[in-house]
Structure formats: C-alpha cells, structure tokens
Amino acid sequence: MNSAILSDVYINPEKKSVETIWKDGHRSIYHVTWLRFNCRCKVCKRTVIGELNIHRSQFPSDLRINDARLTKDGSFLELEIIGEVIDGHVITIDSGWLKSACYCDQCLQDMLQERTLHFVDPTKVEVPKIDYNELDTQKGLLNWMKQVIDIGFVVIQNVPLEEGACIKVGEKISPVLQNTYGKLFDVLDNQSTENIANSQIWLPLHTDQCHYEAGPGVQLLHALQFDDCVRGGESLLVDMFYVLETFRKESPEDFDILCKVPVPFGTIDYQRKNPCHLYTRKPVIVTDYDDQIVGFNFNKGIEEPLRIHAKYVEKFYQAYNKLDRMINRNEFVFKHRLRTGELLFFNNRRMLHSREAYMSNGGRRRLQGCYISMEELRSKYVVCARLMGNLDVVAPKIGNGSAV
C-alpha cells in the first residue's frame, strides 16, 4: 500500500484547516495559511534556490477555505480559498510531498527521533580509526564521515608527514576556516604566551573558539612528531551531548540553570601577532523549541568574569561545578595517544577535548591543526550515502543549534 495516497479530506467548521485521511489510516491536519504558503502549483513552487514566488505579507490575516478536493487517484490535494490574491488560483499540493511535511505530533516526534544521537561507552568501544589511503575512495570517504556522524570523532592513520597535510585532509570535505590563529596552527611547547596549549601542562576539557558567534565545526590535529620518549600528552575526548543528556536526568534543576544563565567568553589581546578583541555571552547548554539539546558552550580557559543577576550567581556555580565533575567521570572519557602520522578528526561542537600534561624527555610533541565546516561534512555525508544507494540515510543533529 502506498501510504502517501490520500483517501479523503474534510474542511473544519471554521474553514481554517482541513483534515486529510491517508490510505494507511494516518490523519493529518493542515492550516489554510500553511497550505497557501506551501502551494506547489507551477506558479508558486520554487524552482531555483532563493526564488520567492509567494509574497506572504500581501495576504489578509483571515484566510478561509472555500473548497477542498482530491484528484481521483488521491495523488493531489486542491483547495480554493477566500482571501486569495491571485485571480483564479487553486492551491495544488502533491500527496507525497504533503505526507512528508505532516506536522502532527507523531510525525514531529518521529522526525526528532530519527535524528537522535546514539552514544557509545568509551570503556567498551575502541577508538575509531581509518587509514589515510582509504579517504580517496567513495566507500572510505563515507566510512570516514560516518564515524564522525555516529561517534563524534575518528583517528586517521598514516597521514603524510608534510607541513599543511591536515589542510589537504580537511579540504577533501570543505574549505578550511579562518580562526583566531589563522588557517593553520601549530600545537607544541614553544613558550608562546598566546595559548596555554603551547606548553607541556595539562589542558582542561573544552571546545574551541567559544568566543565566536559560532565555533568551528570540525577540528583536525595532525601529529607531525610525537616521539616515543615523550611521557604523557595523551588526547582525551568526551561526547558532551552524552554528558548533557545524563546531566539532565540526574540534575534537572541544575540543567535548567545552565540553559538560562549566560557565560561570557572572550579573547582580548592587543599584544599578539594578530591582535584581536573577541567577546560574547551565551549559555552553557543550548536547547530549542522542542526542548532538544542542540548545542553547548564550554571552555573555562577563555571565560570572562561572570556578570549576571545576583540571585543566579550561587545557583550557577553550583550547577556548573556539578557538570564539570560529571564531564571528568571515566565512563565518558575516550583516551588515545596519537602516534606520529596520526590525525585526530572530531566534531568540535559535539566533543570536548583536552590533553594530559607531558614531559618531553629530550623528544618532541608537535601537532598541526585547522578547522573545517561540520555542516559541509553532514551535507557531503548525506549526498554520498544516497548516491551510493542508501536513500533513507538521515544525519542526526551535529551541535549547530538545530535538532534536524
């Protein structure tokens, strides 16, 4: 049975909406304004990206349905409305598209459910890896991106030991993004005062570039040199979405505080090679219209003094400290020592990362990094999967402020 075939349609008594009944028994309600502004006739349907064929502000606010009917085979819904601004216009919507856009509670729940993140236990799952030589095949490319979509990160092995190799890897997916440190940056103990990462001391778990309106999506860190004599320096990764879902269950009141109270982040430095003045304020946890967790902002190293209403100060620090303790629980932490030639590739909007303190012992630990777009990765992943025959693939949320 084709579930996207209409069997009947009814106009509600106020003539403000219709109820459709589908061949599979599903029922949908569509409002007249929604139907008019989503008309799929030849005049109204968008055929070019950016095209605007329906000027909504020209319509009266009190549209009403005059007539609603189905084509004989149930493949189209047609409506005539009171308040139409185009003479003789008939709203025409094909049933397949209409069913796919149903906004009943069940369909909205299904839409969110199929994009729900699935978490793995770091104590039971090995660090995901892929070989550099696989990246130029369609199968390898898809597997690479799928690891990042599913788990949040992957280690790419046997990357050439060349300056800027991480840029070449990143550009297989998207252009490299400019950031506070340029397009390409080194992470090594060089006594620089620009960033504590350029030392041997322990780094707390964090996500990069919270001082921007939107942090970069994917971070790449390529181990150009990581000598065996270096003690420590292991990379740590934590799926913050996993932590936050757990935090919400264990401490719902604290969770709500961290959704509400904004934290200031900044990098204000006029002495550096490229002076900058970056400052913003955002909550630690970002939720959306459906109360889904869709993002977070967490970097204690670039937090500025908290300036909030007095009644929230103690509540905020209590909640923040609870979350900080949870983040460091072993059950959430992946640990991996990069080998020379390995590249850590992770979703910066999903995974917290850090580095253990280390001692060089006469050796060297030098990483080179850059950032690319996570939205571009998700787009490329879906396109690649569907072109390879997986037409039902749906990429989950990626930490960009949206649940879909």
C-alpha positions, 0 to 999 in steps of 0.5 A, a space after each residue: 500500500 502506498 501510504 502517501 495516497 490520500 483517501 479523503 479530506 474534510 474542511 473544519 467548521 471554521 474553514 481554517 484547516 482541513 483534515 486529510 485521511 491517508 490510505 494507511 489510516 494516518 490523519 493529518 491536519 493542515 492550516 489554510 495559511 500553511 497550505 497557501 504558503 506551501 502551494 506547489 502549483 507551477 506558479 508558486 513552487 520554487 524552482 531555483 534556490 532563493 526564488 520567492 514566488 509567494 509574497 506572504 505579507 500581501 495576504 489578509 490575516 483571515 484566510 478561509 477555505 472555500 473548497 477542498 478536493 482530491 484528484 481521483 487517484 488521491 495523488 493531489 490535494 486542491 483547495 480554493 480559498 477566500 482571501 486569495 490574491 491571485 485571480 483564479 488560483 487553486 492551491 495544488 499540493 502533491 500527496 507525497 510531498 504533503 505526507 512528508 511535511 505532516 506536522 502532527 505530533 507523531 510525525 514531529 516526534 518521529 522526525 526528532 527521533 530519527 535524528 537522535 544521537 546514539 552514544 557509545 561507552 568509551 570503556 567498551 568501544 575502541 577508538 575509531 580509526 581509518 587509514 589515510 589511503 582509504 579517504 580517496 575512495 567513495 566507500 572510505 570517504 563515507 566510512 570516514 564521515 560516518 564515524 564522525 556522524 555516529 561517534 563524534 570523532 575518528 583517528 586517521 592513520 598514516 597521514 603524510 608527514 608534510 607541513 599543511 597535510 591536515 589542510 589537504 585532509 580537511 579540504 577533501 570535505 570543505 574549505 578550511 576556516 579562518 580562526 583566531 590563529 589563522 588557517 593553520 596552527 601549530 600545537 607544541 611547547 614553544 613558550 608562546 604566551 598566546 595559548 596555554 596549549 603551547 606548553 607541556 601542562 595539562 589542558 582542561 576539557 573544552 571546545 574551541 573558539 567559544 568566543 565566536 558567534 559560532 565555533 568551528 565545526 570540525 577540528 583536525 590535529 595532525 601529529 607531525 612528531 610525537 616521539 616515543 620518549 615523550 611521557 604523557 600528552 595523551 588526547 582525551 575526548 568526551 561526547 558532551 551531548 552524552 554528558 548533557 543528556 545524563 546531566 539532565 536526568 540526574 540534575 534537572 534543576 541544575 540543567 535548567 540553570 545552565 540553559 538560562 544563565 549566560 557565560 561570557 567568553 572572550 579573547 582580548 589581546 592587543 599584544 599578539 601577532 594578530 591582535 584581536 578583541 573577541 567577546 560574547 555571552 551565551 549559555 552553557 547548554 543550548 536547547 530549542 523549541 522542542 526542548 532538544 539539546 542542540 548545542 553547548 558552550 564550554 571552555 573555562 580557559 577563555 571565560 570572562 568574569 561572570 556578570 549576571 543577576 545576583 540571585 543566579 550567581 550561587 545557583 550557577 556555580 553550583 550547577 556548573 561545578 556539578 557538570 564539570 565533575 560529571 564531564 571528568 567521570 571515566 565512563 565518558 572519557 575516550 583516551 588515545 595517544 596519537 602516534 606520529 602520522 596520526 590525525 585526530 578528526 572530531 566534531 568540535 561542537 559535539 566533543 570536548 577535548 583536552 590533553 594530559 600534561 607531558 614531559 618531553 624527555 629530550 623528544 618532541 610533541 608537535 601537532 598541526 591543526 585547522 578547522 573545517 565546516 561540520 555542516 559541509 561534512 553532514 551535507 557531503 555525508 548525506 549526498 554520498 550515502 544516497 548516491 551510493 544507494 542508501 536513500 533513507 540515510 538521515 544525519 542526526 543533529 551535529 551541535 549547530 543549534 538545530 535538532 534536524 
